[in-house]
Amino acid sequence: MNIDPRLLDSIGNFDYFHEGRKVIPVGLVETSSLVLKMYNMVTELKPTNPVENARKFLKAEIKKGKINPLTGMGFAILSRNNLNIALWDDKCPILPKNNLYDYTSFPKEVKRLDLNKDGAFCIWELGIVAHEKDAWKKYLISGRTKRNKERYLNNFMEGDL
């Protein structure tokens, strides 16, 4: 297909500093109704995030009923600005439902973001989402035994995104 070359002058133009990301598996955040696989997404310029604070925040939000457990399994991604919680839906289990929080001013303030305005996942998170999709698909076509649940919950991505 050919595209009008004049159109190429007016699209895809924006300011953006490209900085690679690395994903570090943190482990599981366990509550009585929900287990989340937690990831820390970092950059070379900011190689750490407040992981333990995020764990406490997640447990508190779940306990307060602000995060619906749905199937009881999902994953969370902590980045320098956001905490993104993706839960596998119980009505249509092939879809992740997510809660997105602005985590820039933690612990002073954490506010829930509007997915319609702020988007569901950033391009970097989509690498983790792709891994989680494959792991979840394996779980869905399994016998969904305790062992299969354990395999899903222990299948983490790690490395460069």
C-alpha positions as CSV (number, residue, x, y, z in Angstrom):
1,M,0.0,0.0,0.0
2,N,1.2,3.5,-0.7
3,I,0.4,6.4,1.6
4,D,0.2,10.0,0.5
5,P,3.7,11.4,1.3
6,R,2.2,14.7,2.2
7,L,0.4,13.0,5.1
8,L,3.7,11.7,6.5
9,D,4.7,15.3,7.1
10,S,1.8,15.9,9.5
11,I,1.6,12.6,11.5
12,G,3.7,11.0,14.2
13,N,5.4,14.2,15.2
14,F,5.7,14.6,19.0
15,D,8.3,15.2,21.7
16,Y,9.4,12.0,23.5
17,F,12.6,10.9,25.1
18,H,13.0,7.2,24.5
19,E,14.3,5.5,27.6
20,G,14.3,1.7,27.7
21,R,12.5,-0.2,30.5
22,K,13.3,-3.3,32.4
23,V,10.8,-5.5,34.2
24,I,11.7,-7.0,37.6
25,P,9.3,-9.6,39.1
26,V,8.6,-8.6,42.7
27,G,6.5,-11.6,43.8
28,L,2.9,-12.2,44.9
29,V,0.6,-9.8,46.7
30,E,-1.8,-12.2,48.5
31,T,-5.1,-11.4,50.2
32,S,-8.0,-13.7,51.1
33,S,-9.8,-12.8,47.9
34,L,-7.1,-11.9,45.4
35,V,-3.5,-12.8,44.4
36,L,-1.6,-10.4,42.2
37,K,1.6,-11.1,40.4
38,M,3.6,-7.9,41.0
39,Y,6.1,-6.4,38.6
40,N,8.5,-3.4,39.0
41,M,9.1,-1.6,35.8
42,V,12.2,0.5,36.0
43,T,14.5,2.6,33.8
44,E,18.2,3.2,34.0
45,L,17.7,6.7,35.2
46,K,15.3,5.5,38.0
47,P,16.2,1.9,38.8
48,T,14.0,1.6,41.9
49,N,10.4,2.1,42.9
50,P,8.8,2.0,46.3
51,V,7.7,-1.7,46.0
52,E,6.9,-2.4,49.7
53,N,4.7,0.8,49.9
54,A,2.9,-0.4,46.7
55,R,2.3,-3.8,48.3
56,K,0.8,-2.1,51.4
57,F,-1.3,0.2,49.2
58,L,-2.7,-2.7,47.2
59,K,-3.6,-4.7,50.2
60,A,-5.4,-1.7,51.8
61,E,-7.3,-1.0,48.6
62,I,-8.4,-4.6,48.3
63,K,-9.4,-4.7,51.9
64,K,-11.5,-1.5,51.5
65,G,-13.3,-3.1,48.5
66,K,-11.9,-0.5,46.1
67,I,-10.4,-3.3,43.9
68,N,-12.9,-5.9,42.8
69,P,-11.2,-9.4,42.9
70,L,-13.2,-10.8,40.0
71,T,-11.6,-14.2,39.3
72,G,-9.2,-13.7,42.2
73,M,-6.1,-13.5,40.0
74,G,-4.3,-10.8,38.1
75,F,-1.1,-8.7,38.0
76,A,0.1,-5.3,39.0
77,I,2.8,-3.2,37.4
78,L,4.5,-0.5,39.4
79,S,6.3,2.2,37.3
80,R,7.8,5.6,38.1
81,N,4.4,7.3,37.6
82,N,1.7,4.6,37.8
83,L,0.5,1.6,39.6
84,N,-1.6,-0.5,37.1
85,I,-3.6,-3.4,38.4
86,A,-5.0,-5.8,35.9
87,L,-7.5,-8.4,37.0
88,W,-8.9,-11.3,34.9
89,D,-12.6,-10.8,34.5
90,D,-15.0,-13.4,35.9
91,K,-17.8,-12.8,33.4
92,C,-15.5,-12.8,30.3
93,P,-12.2,-14.3,31.5
94,I,-10.3,-13.5,28.4
95,L,-10.4,-9.8,29.2
96,P,-8.3,-8.0,31.8
97,K,-10.0,-5.2,33.7
98,N,-7.7,-2.7,35.2
99,N,-7.4,0.0,37.8
100,L,-4.8,2.7,37.1
101,Y,-3.4,4.9,39.8
102,D,-1.2,8.0,39.6
103,Y,1.7,7.0,41.9
104,T,3.9,10.0,41.3
105,S,3.2,11.6,44.7
106,F,3.0,8.5,46.8
107,P,2.6,8.3,49.8
108,K,1.3,11.9,50.0
109,E,-1.4,11.3,47.3
110,V,-2.5,8.4,45.1
111,K,-5.3,9.1,42.8
112,R,-7.3,6.8,40.6
113,L,-7.0,7.7,36.9
114,D,-9.7,7.6,34.2
115,L,-8.8,4.8,31.7
116,N,-10.8,6.6,29.0
117,K,-8.6,9.7,29.4
118,D,-5.3,8.2,30.5
119,G,-5.3,4.9,28.6
120,A,-5.2,1.3,29.9
121,F,-1.6,0.4,29.4
122,C,1.5,2.2,28.2
123,I,3.6,0.7,25.4
124,W,6.1,-0.7,27.9
125,E,3.4,-2.3,30.0
126,L,2.1,-4.1,26.9
127,G,5.2,-6.3,27.0
128,I,4.2,-7.5,30.4
129,V,0.6,-7.8,29.3
130,A,1.6,-10.0,26.3
131,H,3.5,-12.3,28.7
132,E,0.5,-12.4,31.1
133,K,-1.9,-13.0,28.2
134,D,0.1,-16.1,27.2
135,A,0.4,-17.4,30.8
136,W,-3.3,-16.8,31.4
137,K,-4.3,-18.6,28.1
138,K,-2.3,-21.6,29.3
139,Y,-4.2,-21.5,32.5
140,L,-7.6,-21.2,30.7
141,I,-7.0,-24.3,28.6
142,S,-5.6,-26.3,31.5
143,G,-7.7,-28.3,34.0
144,R,-7.6,-25.2,36.3
145,T,-6.4,-27.3,39.2
146,K,-4.6,-25.9,42.2
147,R,-1.3,-26.9,40.4
148,N,-2.4,-25.0,37.3
149,K,-3.2,-21.9,39.4
150,E,0.2,-22.2,41.1
151,R,1.9,-22.4,37.7
152,Y,0.1,-19.3,36.5
153,L,0.9,-17.4,39.6
154,N,4.6,-18.3,39.5
155,N,5.1,-17.6,35.8
156,F,6.8,-14.1,35.8
157,M,8.4,-12.1,33.0
158,E,11.8,-10.7,33.6
159,G,14.3,-8.6,31.6
160,D,14.3,-5.8,29.0
161,L,11.1,-4.6,27.5
